[in-house]
Amino acid sequence: MRTFLLSLLVLFLPLVADVTLINQLQRAKAGDFLVTLQGRTYTLLLIKEFQGNSLVIEEISFPKQKGGRIDFSWKTWVEQGAPGHTSWIRSEIESATGQIQSCYSYSERKWLSTTCDSFLPTLLSLHFQQVSDSQRAKTGSGHLWQPPLSFQGKQRRDLPFNAYVGRWPCDNSLLSGRLLTIYLPAQEGPYPDYFPYWIDVQDYKIRVVDTGSGLLSSS
């Protein structure tokens, strides 16, 4: 029922988008980072630097250990060369469109095709509309469901979020044509507030497990 209501919501929304993540990222600072968990893989997204009209982001992937949790400093881990990582990619992204201009793999030591992975640029350029409180997911007690927010290893569950919904383009990918619901912090703070802390793609979820600032990459 919830998916059906969201589908109706997207159909009748105005054509002007409320939010695109590439616009949100204009507030980012070099050294900000977010760690996402997708299935059994952690991915650390680092805002490396701004170069004119481009944004440089590094993505470092690390497998989740069976039955274990991460109890170390992500900041220290990256500064030590991210031991145990399975992928480390540097992407230069055009600030206006979210399109990748160049892509280099530190782990493979080679340049990659800018069309090899369309997830990040598509996500950044996707148009999202805010979901009204009446359409949002609720807890058992009837309150709005809010994802947890973790900053510098400390988790909080008392911060409000706004929910937004958008539809992935029909591109023959695993997400083709699917609805995405993202949750962005409703208040500014010391934590990165420009990237979703929870992404719900019907039966698939991506969540941010930690964030921070002031990270210096060893690359």
N, C-alpha and C positions, 0 to 999 in steps of 0.2 A: 504493500500500500504506500509506504514512504517513497519508494522509487517511482511509483506511478504519479504521486503528487508532485515530485520534483520534476518529472518529465513535463507535466502540464505547466509548471512554473516557468520552465525554460521556453516553452512554446509561446507563452503570452507575455514574456518580458519585452521591454522596449529594446530597440536595436543598439542603443548606446551602452557600452560596457561600463560597469561600475569600477572594475579593478582588472588590471593586468599586472602580473608579477614583475615584468621587466620595468614597469613604472615604479613599482614598490621598491625595487632594488636601487633606485637612485638615492635612497636614504642610507644605503649600506656604507660601512667604513672598512677600509683595508684592515685586515686582521680579524674581522668577524668570521665566525664559523658556526656551522650547524651539522649535527650528526643525525642521519636518518637511519631507520631500520626497515628494510624491505625483505620479507621472508627471513632468510638466515644470513643476510649480508648487511653490515654497517657501511655507510658511505659518508665520509666527512666532506662537506662542501666548504671551501675556504675562499673568502673574498680576498684575492691576492693583491690587486691594485686596479686603479683606474688609469687608462691611457687615452686621453682625448675623449673620443666618442665611443670608446670600448671599455668593457669590463673584463678583467681577467679572473677566472675562477679555477681553482684546483679541486679535483674530485679524487679522493683516496678511499678505496674499498678494502674492507677487512672482514673475514668470515666470523660469524658468531659461533662461539664454542658451545658444544653440547652441554646443556644444563648449567651453563655458566653465565655470569654477567660481567660487564666491564666495570672494574673498580679502580682504574688508573686514570691519570690525567691525560685527556686527549691532546691537550696543548703540549705537554712534555713528550708524548708519543710522536707527534709530528716533528717537533724540533729535533728529535733523535733519529729522524729518518724513517719513521713509521715502520718499525720492524714487524714482519709478518704480513704486510699488505699484499694484496693480490693485483691491484691496479692503481696507477697514479697518473692522472691525465690533467693536462693544463689546457684550458679552452679560453680563447679570446672571443668575447661576445659583443656584438654591436648593441649599444645601449638603446637605440631607437626601436629596433625590431626584435631583439632577442636571438637573432641568427648567429650561428658560429662562423667566425671569420678564419680561425686557425685552430688546430687541435694537435697537441703533441703528447705522446705517451712516454713518461719518464721510465716506467717499468719495462717497456719494449724498446726504448731508445729510438723512436722513429716518429715521423709525422703521420697523422691519421687523416682519413677522408673526413671532411666537415659534414658529410651526410651519413656517417657511419652509425650515429645514434641520435635519433630525433627527439628523444624524450625530453631532455632539458630545454632546448629551444622551443619546442611545441608547448611545454608547460608554461614557460615564461611569457609567451605571446598569446596564450589562450585568454579569451574574454570571460570574465566571471561576473555574475550578478549577486547582490546580497540577498540572502534568504531571510524572510520575515520570521519573527519569533514563533508565530503560530505554525510554521512549516518545519521548524527545527526539531531534531531528535531530543527527546526528553528522558530524564532519569525515572526510576520507578516511583519517586515521590512527586513527579510532575515538574521538576525544575529543568531548565535548559541544560542539556549535556554539554560539558566543557572539557576539552582535552587537558592533560597536565602540561605544565611548562617547566622545563628544566634549564637553569642557567648556571654555568660554572659548577656543575655537579650537584646543585641543590634544586629539588623539585618543589613546585608550588601547584596547588589545585584550586586556589581561590581567585584566580585572575579571569576576567571575562574575555570571551572570544566572539568575533563576528563570523558567521558562516556564509560562504559564497558557493554558488553552483555554476558549472559550465559544462559544455559537452565537447569531448575529444573529437577531432575531425575524423572522417572516414578515410583512413590511410592504410587499411589492411594490417595494422599492428594489433597487438593483444588488447589495446585500449580503444580500438577503432569504434567510434560512435557512442562510447559509453559516457555516462554522467559522472562528473567528479564533484565532490563536495570538499571544500578546503576550509580550514579554520585559521583565521589571522587574529593576533592579539588586538583587543579593542582599545587598549591603552598603551601609550608610549612608555618605555622604560629603559633600563640599562641593557636589557636583552634585545637581540635582533627581533624587531616587530614587523618586518616587511616580508617574511616568508612563512608559509603555512606550517603549523606545528602538527597538523594531522591532515592527511589526504585520504578520503574515502572514495574508492572507485567500485561501488556496488559490493562485490565480494572480495575486494582486494584493498589492503590498507597500507599506507606509508606513514610512519610517525617519526617525529623528531624526538630523540632521546636525550639530547644535550645540546647546549649552545654556549658560546663564549665570545670573547673579544681579545684583541692584542696578541694573536697567534702569529709567530714568525716562521714561515715555511723554510725548510732546509734545502729546498730545490733551487 
